[in-house]
Amino acid sequence: MPINVFEEMRKGAAYDIRQEDYVEQVHSELNRCASLCQEINATDVNDSIVDLPKGNTEIVAEFIQKAVGADLFEVETEKSYAIDYTQCTIEAKEELRNNDRPELVKMLDSVAEYDNIVVAGPCWWGTYPVAVFTQLEALDFSGKKVFPVMTHEGSGIAGAPAALKKYCHGAVVGEGLAIQGGAATGSEAKVAAWAKKNLA
Ligand SMILES: Cc1cc2nc3c(=O)[nH]c(=O)nc-3n(C[C@H](O)[C@H](O)[C@H](O)COP(=O)(O)O)c2cc1C
């Protein structure tokens, strides 16, 4: 199972190597899995690749909402990313290298009415997709507490806490939560326990 491979990479041989090498290994494994998924989908659904109805991060965000009550805001880019997994990772890596700030479909202008803000996102090359930074940099987090939540396929919470320290100006960064993407649908109890401890 891919999950076990990622776990082995995290705990075993890859443990001592540089983070960048580790992320490369995660991607090579994800690419292998994506190819396998494409083969399976091609067999199962008449040669067409199906989109998942809901992303892993959205599943986790909704568990948080269900546990403690929360407004949800989705960061959505004007541009679209490649559907092909490998191509998408190439685009994302390029954006990260260039420190891009992609345009968003809509922006939140203020978080003044909230005390606690959870920034949930998929791990892209060890941090949030840079589009999340487009939104975070536009907000004033003075006096707020922000919580990093990351879904991933092996990197764990990775650079999420550091990113919030850097981009949420004025905020205190609280305890983070990492959920392995493939386990998102079964993570409700873990997510709810974290949410009740930190946000209730
Ligand atoms: C462009 C891209 C980069 C990714 N980089 C990483 C990574 O560095 N480490 C990791 O563990 N998973 C990585 N992943 C896997 C995603 O973080 C993981 O599948 C996540 O749960 C997807 O969430 P979503 O369904 O909300 O998009 C990457 C996926 C994509 C598409």
The ligand as a Tripos MOL2 file, in Angstrom:
@<TRIPOS>MOLECULE
LIG
   31    33     1     0     0
SMALL
NO_CHARGES

@<TRIPOS>ATOM
      1 C1          1.2040   19.7580   -6.5990 C.3       1 LIG1
      2 C2          1.2160   18.7530   -5.4760 C.ar      1 LIG1
      3 C3          2.2780   18.7110   -4.5930 C.ar      1 LIG1
      4 C4          2.2870   17.8200   -3.5120 C.ar      1 LIG1
      5 N1          3.3560   17.8090   -2.6530 N.ar      1 LIG1
      6 C5          3.3480   16.9650   -1.5870 C.ar      1 LIG1
      7 C6          4.4380   16.9590   -0.6550 C.ar      1 LIG1
      8 O1          5.4190   17.6910   -0.7890 O.2       1 LIG1
      9 N2          4.3740   16.0990    0.3940 N.ar      1 LIG1
     10 C7          3.3010   15.2560    0.5780 C.ar      1 LIG1
     11 O2          3.2990   14.5300    1.5450 O.2       1 LIG1
     12 N3          2.2500   15.2590   -0.2870 N.ar      1 LIG1
     13 C8          2.2480   16.0860   -1.3510 C.ar      1 LIG1
     14 N4          1.1900   16.1000   -2.2230 N.ar      1 LIG1
     15 C9          0.0030   15.2760   -1.9130 C.3       1 LIG1
     16 C10        -1.1200   16.1280   -1.2970 C.3       1 LIG1
     17 O3         -0.6310   16.9530   -0.2630 O.3       1 LIG1
     18 C11        -2.2110   15.2490   -0.6740 C.3       1 LIG1
     19 O4         -2.6650   14.3010   -1.5940 O.3       1 LIG1
     20 C12        -3.3480   16.0990   -0.1490 C.3       1 LIG1
     21 O5         -4.1030   15.3630    0.7740 O.3       1 LIG1
     22 C13        -4.2730   16.5900   -1.2580 C.3       1 LIG1
     23 O6         -5.3150   17.3360   -0.6840 O.3       1 LIG1
     24 P1         -6.5820   17.8390   -1.5150 P.3       1 LIG1
     25 O7         -7.3580   16.6010   -1.9080 O.co2     1 LIG1
     26 O8         -7.3240   18.7220   -0.5810 O.co2     1 LIG1
     27 O9         -6.0350   18.5620   -2.6970 O.co2     1 LIG1
     28 C14         1.1820   16.9490   -3.3140 C.ar      1 LIG1
     29 C15         0.1170   16.9780   -4.2200 C.ar      1 LIG1
     30 C16         0.1270   17.8730   -5.2950 C.ar      1 LIG1
     31 C17        -1.0490   17.9010   -6.2510 C.3       1 LIG1
@<TRIPOS>BOND
     1     1     2 1
     2     2     3 ar
     3     2    30 ar
     4     3     4 ar
     5     4     5 ar
     6     4    28 ar
     7     5     6 ar
     8     6     7 ar
     9     6    13 1
    10     7     8 2
    11     7     9 ar
    12     9    10 ar
    13    10    11 2
    14    10    12 ar
    15    12    13 ar
    16    13    14 ar
    17    14    15 1
    18    14    28 ar
    19    15    16 1
    20    16    17 1
    21    16    18 1
    22    18    19 1
    23    18    20 1
    24    20    21 1
    25    20    22 1
    26    22    23 1
    27    23    24 1
    28    24    25 2
    29    24    26 1
    30    24    27 1
    31    28    29 ar
    32    29    30 ar
    33    30    31 1
@<TRIPOS>SUBSTRUCTURE
     1 LIG1         1 GROUP 0 **** ****
